[in-house]
Amino acid sequence: MKDNYDVNNYEYDIDRCIGCKGCVWVDHVYMPGVRYGVKCPSNAYKLFDGYACMGRLKIAKSLMEGTIDYTPEYLDVMYMCQHCGACDAGCKRNLDLEPLTVLESLRVKAVKDGQGPMPAHKTVAQNIADKGNRYGAAEDRLGWITDNIKIADKADMVYFPGCSASYVEKGIAQATGKILNKAGIEFMTMGDKDSCCGHPVATCGMVDEAKAIAQKNIDNLKATGAKTLVTSCAECYNTWKVIYPKMLSKNYADMGYEVVHLVELISKLANEGK
């Protein structure tokens, strides 16, 4: 079975980058002006081609060929990327390569080579391992629940708020609960099994640790009996729907659950007049 995070599987994509800068500039036919011309955040910040996807792919080729080795500058280039996917979208239109997956795989290689992740990532990963959340908070993860939010003991839908809505932006989780209550949708939480989705661990290249988090969360969801997971967090949505299947080499359709973002659910309710 193909390893989705083995950078050697993407030699074709690395070799065929022609440096067209479709990963940097918005195509002129879609650009309303120079102000809106740049699409890569890290390249706009650093103003050096190495911080664009085309530069990263060329560095990756040199690393794989052994003509360069890890340096602090190279690690900065690798981890400065926000994985926003703008380069991937641009390249799909022009060359149909997989630049974003290459960049993800480079971080996995860095971790396996003992060079990554960066110190700040290690702190967050340790917080998740020790406390089940990215902040290292010791308080109750379900502390966002107030008396005026009705949560069922058993339901077909689980609400997965994520770390931010559980600890920092509690108003998001509370508003979500009230919306679901108002719509007459019964939902439950994972209770004391609710934990971080593992997005920071997965995206910094710690794929083995992220797989363990994924399997634990999937098992906990399965234990609830619910088939639908609704979340108000973009990272959690991406992690459950895209990253988990990718890490476990499965199709999303075979995961045994459906992931719905709150915005999608509200749109559906609005269209149904509810």
C-alpha positions in Angstrom: 0.0 0.0 0.0 1.3 3.4 -0.9 2.5 5.6 2.0 0.8 8.9 1.5 3.6 10.7 3.5 6.7 9.2 1.9 8.3 12.0 -0.1 10.0 9.5 -2.4 6.6 8.7 -3.8 6.4 12.2 -5.2 9.6 12.4 -7.1 7.6 12.8 -10.3 6.0 16.0 -8.9 9.2 17.4 -7.6 11.0 16.8 -10.9 8.3 18.4 -13.0 8.1 21.7 -11.2 9.1 24.2 -14.0 9.2 27.3 -11.7 6.3 29.0 -13.5 5.3 30.7 -10.2 1.7 29.6 -10.5 2.2 28.9 -6.8 3.1 32.5 -6.1 1.0 34.7 -8.4 -2.7 34.8 -9.0 -3.4 34.2 -12.7 -3.7 37.6 -14.3 -7.1 36.8 -15.9 -8.5 36.5 -12.3 -6.5 39.3 -10.7 -8.4 42.6 -10.1 -5.1 44.4 -9.4 -1.5 44.1 -8.2 -2.7 44.5 -4.6 -4.4 41.1 -5.0 -1.7 39.4 -7.1 0.2 37.4 -4.5 -1.2 34.1 -3.3 1.6 32.6 -1.1 1.7 34.1 2.4 5.2 33.0 3.4 6.6 34.2 0.1 5.0 37.6 0.5 6.5 37.7 4.0 10.0 36.6 3.2 10.2 37.9 -0.4 12.5 35.0 -1.5 11.7 32.2 -3.9 12.9 29.6 -1.4 9.8 30.4 0.7 7.5 29.7 -2.2 6.4 26.2 -3.2 8.6 26.3 -6.3 11.6 27.0 -4.2 10.7 24.4 -1.6 10.4 21.7 -4.3 13.9 22.6 -5.7 15.3 22.4 -2.2 13.5 19.1 -1.7 15.1 17.7 -4.9 18.6 18.7 -3.6 17.9 17.2 -0.2 16.8 13.9 -1.8 19.8 13.8 -4.1 22.1 14.5 -1.1 23.6 17.7 -2.6 22.4 19.7 0.5 21.7 18.8 4.1 19.5 20.1 6.8 20.3 23.6 8.0 18.4 26.1 10.3 17.5 28.1 7.2 16.1 25.0 5.4 14.0 24.1 8.4 12.7 27.7 8.5 11.7 27.4 4.9 10.0 24.1 5.5 8.0 25.2 8.5 7.2 28.7 7.4 4.5 27.3 5.1 1.0 27.6 6.4 -0.3 24.8 4.3 -3.1 27.1 3.0 -3.2 25.2 -0.3 -3.0 28.2 -2.6 0.0 26.7 -4.4 -1.7 23.4 -4.8 -4.8 25.0 -6.4 -2.7 27.0 -8.8 -0.6 24.0 -9.7 -3.6 21.8 -10.3 -4.8 24.3 -12.9 -1.4 24.5 -14.7 0.5 21.3 -14.2 -1.7 19.0 -12.1 1.1 18.2 -9.6 0.8 17.5 -5.8 2.9 20.3 -4.3 1.0 20.5 -1.0 1.4 16.8 -0.4 5.1 17.1 -1.1 5.4 19.8 1.5 3.6 17.7 4.0 5.8 14.8 3.3 9.0 16.9 3.7 8.0 17.6 7.3 7.3 13.9 7.9 10.8 13.2 6.6 12.3 15.9 8.8 10.7 14.4 11.9 11.9 10.9 10.9 15.4 12.2 10.3 15.4 13.7 13.8 15.4 17.3 12.5 11.8 18.4 13.1 9.5 19.6 14.2 10.3 23.1 15.5 10.5 23.7 19.3 7.1 25.5 19.5 5.5 22.5 17.7 7.0 20.1 20.2 5.5 22.1 23.0 2.0 21.9 21.5 2.4 18.2 20.8 3.4 17.6 24.4 0.4 19.6 25.6 -1.9 17.4 23.5 -0.2 14.2 24.8 -0.3 15.3 28.5 -3.6 17.2 28.7 -5.5 16.3 25.5 -5.5 19.9 24.2 -3.1 22.2 22.4 -3.0 24.8 25.3 -2.0 22.4 28.0 -5.1 23.5 29.9 -6.0 21.5 33.0 -9.6 22.7 33.3 -12.7 20.7 32.3 -12.9 20.5 28.5 -16.7 20.6 28.7 -16.6 23.7 30.8 -18.3 25.6 27.9 -21.6 23.9 28.5 -24.1 26.1 30.3 -27.4 25.3 32.0 -29.4 26.6 29.0 -27.8 24.2 26.5 -29.5 20.8 26.3 -27.2 17.9 25.5 -28.7 14.4 25.0 -27.3 11.4 26.7 -27.6 9.5 23.4 -28.0 10.9 19.9 -27.1 10.2 16.3 -25.0 13.3 16.2 -21.9 14.2 18.1 -20.7 17.9 18.5 -16.9 18.1 18.4 -16.0 21.7 19.4 -12.2 21.5 19.1 -9.7 23.0 21.5 -10.3 26.7 20.7 -14.0 26.6 21.3 -13.6 24.5 24.4 -11.1 26.7 26.1 -10.6 30.1 24.5 -13.6 31.0 22.3 -16.2 29.3 24.4 -18.9 31.5 22.9 -18.5 29.5 19.6 -19.3 26.2 21.3 -22.2 27.8 23.3 -23.7 29.4 20.2 -23.4 26.1 18.3 -25.3 24.3 21.1 -28.0 26.9 21.1 -28.4 26.7 17.3 -28.7 22.9 17.4 -31.2 23.2 20.3 -33.3 25.8 18.4 -33.3 23.6 15.3 -34.6 20.7 17.3 -31.5 18.6 16.6 -30.5 16.2 19.3 -26.8 16.0 19.9 -24.3 14.6 22.3 -20.6 15.1 23.1 -17.9 12.6 23.6 -18.0 13.5 27.3 -14.7 12.8 29.1 -13.3 11.2 25.9 -13.5 14.6 24.0 -9.9 15.5 23.1 -7.8 17.3 20.5 -8.3 16.2 16.9 -4.5 16.2 16.5 -4.3 18.7 13.7 -1.1 20.5 15.0 0.6 17.2 15.4 -0.3 16.0 11.9 0.6 19.1 10.1 4.1 19.5 11.7 5.1 16.1 10.4 4.6 13.9 13.5 2.5 11.5 11.5 3.0 8.4 13.8 1.8 10.3 16.8 -1.1 11.8 14.7 -2.2 8.4 13.6 -2.5 7.3 17.2 -4.6 10.3 18.0 -6.8 9.7 15.0 -7.4 6.1 15.9 -8.2 6.9 19.5 -10.7 9.6 18.4 -12.3 7.4 15.8 -12.7 4.6 18.3 -14.3 7.0 20.8 -16.7 8.3 18.2 -17.6 4.7 17.3 -18.3 3.9 20.9 -20.9 6.6 21.1 -22.9 5.0 18.3 -23.3 8.3 16.5 -22.7 8.3 12.7 -22.5 12.1 12.2 -19.9 14.5 13.7 -20.6 18.2 13.5 -17.9 20.7 14.2 -17.6 24.5 14.2 -13.9 24.3 13.8 -12.2 24.5 10.4 -9.2 22.6 11.5 -11.2 19.8 13.1 -13.3 19.6 10.0 -10.3 19.2 7.8 -8.7 16.7 10.2 -11.6 14.4 10.5 -12.7 14.5 6.9 -9.4 14.8 5.0 -6.3 14.1 7.2 -7.6 11.0 9.1 -8.5 9.1 5.9 -5.2 10.1 4.3 -3.1 9.0 7.3 -5.0 5.7 7.6 -4.9 5.1 3.8 -8.7 4.9 3.5 -11.4 6.6 1.5 -13.5 9.0 3.4 -16.6 7.0 2.4 -15.2 4.0 4.2 -14.5 5.8 7.5 -17.9 4.9 9.0 -18.9 8.5 9.9 -20.0 11.7 8.2 -18.3 15.0 9.1 -20.5 18.2 8.8 -19.3 21.7 9.4 -21.8 23.9 11.3 -22.0 26.3 8.3 -23.1 23.4 6.1 -25.7 22.3 8.6 -27.1 25.8 8.9 -27.2 26.2 5.2 -29.2 23.0 4.9 -31.6 24.0 7.6 -32.1 27.4 6.0 -32.8 25.8 2.6 -35.4 23.6 4.3 -37.0 26.5 6.0 -36.1 25.4 9.5 
